């Protein structure tokens, strides 16, 4: 168990953590802070998507268009994320995996699964300066939910297996980090009575 002194620099842990949530939930901000404080790598679905585009010598827009045509790209992305989860699940070293399906794909390998969210109007304001428009964000969320259900029989709205669920609109960025830090530092595997079972995903 790590020290509960929140004033100390760094977080002493070996936990494998997944962070998930819809666009504008604050996942990138939290992951960057956690990565710095835990002194560990963080891999996001966006990172892997860019790698897949490079592998295919395609732009991100081209790969996105191709992903809408068939399940090939989505499944390739999810397989890559699952392989990363398998590797780090056995490493006994701190690691962070971020994507909408990170908690599902990591499954029992993850030590702590986090879901971040915020009301839609808050999330829309947060992404206002991004290239994605309000309409595009809503279409993407509906499209992703349909694909997950079609591919894996996953209901993305089923958040019952997450260990920590935070409405990031209720706290500042520092507040969200402090809540997450407390969960990590207060975790004691000897007192852990068991995580909720995560349904298996086979990309």
N, C-alpha and C positions, 0 to 999 in steps of 0.2 A: 504493500500500500504506500502510495506517495505521500509526501508531506502535505498537510492541509493548510499550510501557511500560504495564503493567496498573495502575500506581499513578496514572496520569494520569486526570483527570476527563473524562468524555465519551468517545465513540467516534467517531473521524473516519472516516466511510465513506459511500458512496453505494449500498450494497447493498440490493436488494429481497429480503427474507427472508420465508419462509413457516414457520410453526410449526404442527405438527399433533400429535394424540395423543388417546387416549381420556379419558373423564371422570376427573378426579383426577390427571392426569399432571403438572400444574404449568405448563401452557401459559400460563394467564392471568398467573401470577406472573412468569414469564420475560418475557412480552411487555411487561408494564408496566415492568419494569426496563430492558429493551432500549429501549423507546420513550423513556424518560427519558434514558438515557445517549447514545442516538443522536440525540436531539432531533428525533424524527420521529413521524408519525402511526402508529397501529395500528388496524386494522379487524378485527373478529372476526365469525365466522358468527353469534354470538349478537346482536351489534349489528344486523346486517342482518335477522335474524329478527324483532327487535323493531320495526324499521322497516316490515317487511311487515305486521306486526300492526296498527301505527298506520295504514298506508295503507288497510287493509281495515276499520278501526274495530272490531277484534277484540281480545280479551284473548289473552295468550300461550297459555293453556290451550285457548281456542277454536281458535287457529291450529294448535296441536299436534294437536288432534283432527282438524282438516281435512286436515292433512298425512298423517295415517294413512289417510285415505279415498282419496286419489289422489296422483299424482306432481306435481300443479300447484305446490304450495308448495315442495317440494324443488327442483324445476327453476327456479322463480323465484328462490329463494335462490342457487342455484349460478350462474345467469346473472348476477345482480348481483355476486357475488364475482368471476366471470370478467371482467366489465367493469371492475371496480376493478383487477384484475391487469393488464389490457391498458393501462389508463391509466398506472399506476405503472411498468409494465415499460418504458415509453418515456421516463420522466421524468428518469432519471439522478439521482434523489434517494433518500435512504434511506426505506424504508417497510417495514412489517411487516403481513402478512396471516395471520390465525389462524383455522383451522377444520379439521375432520377431513379435508376434501378440498382444503385450500389448496394443498398441493404438486402435486396432480393438476391443479387448475383453473388455477393459475399457469403450469404447464408450463415451457417453455423461457424464459419471461419472468423467472422467479425466478433470482436469483444464488446463493442458499443456501437449501436446503430441509432443515428440521429435523424429526425425529420424536422426541417425548418419550414415555416409557412408564414404568411401574412395575408390580410384581406386584399382582395384583388385591386382595389383602388390604390392601396399603398404600393403594391408591387408594380402597378402601371406607372406610378410616379417615379419609382426607382429606375425603371428601364426607359424613361422618357428620352434620354439622350443616346440610347442605343439605336442601331439601325432598324431593329425589329419594331414594327408598329403595334398598336393595341390590338387591331384585328388579327394580325399575324400571330401574336402571342396566344390569343384565344383559340385560333384555328390549330396552332401547333399543339396546344395542350389537349384539345379534343382528339386530334389525329394520333398523338402519342398514346393516349389512353386506349383508343381503339386498337392500335397495333399491339400493345402489350397484351390486351385481352385476346386478340386473335392469335398471336404467336405462342404465348405462354399461359394463357388463361389466368393472367394476372389482373387483379382489380387494383389499379394504382391508388385508389381511394382507401384501400384497406391498409391502415397504418397500425394495426393492433400489435404487430411484432416489434415495433420500434421501442427502444429503451428510453429515449428522450425525445419529446415533441415540444418545440418552442415556437410560439407566435412572436416573430422577431419585430413586430410592430409595437410590442409592449415594452421593450427595453432598448436602450442605446446599443451600438455595436459593442462597446465595452461591457455592457450589461449582459448581452447574449454570450460573449466570450466568458464572462465571469461565471455564469450559470453552467456552461459547458465544462469549464475548468474545474468547478466544484464537483461535478459528476465524475470526472476523470480521477481527480485526486482522492475522492472519498471512496472510490471503488476498491473493494477488498475481495479477491477471488475466494478467500476462505469463508466469506459470509455470503457469497453469491449462491442463491438457491435455485437459479436456473433462468435462462432466457426463454422467451416465447419461441416456438418452433417456426422456422421460416420455410414455406413451401419450396421445393426444389425447382430450379429453373434450368432448362436444357437448351442452350442456344444452338 
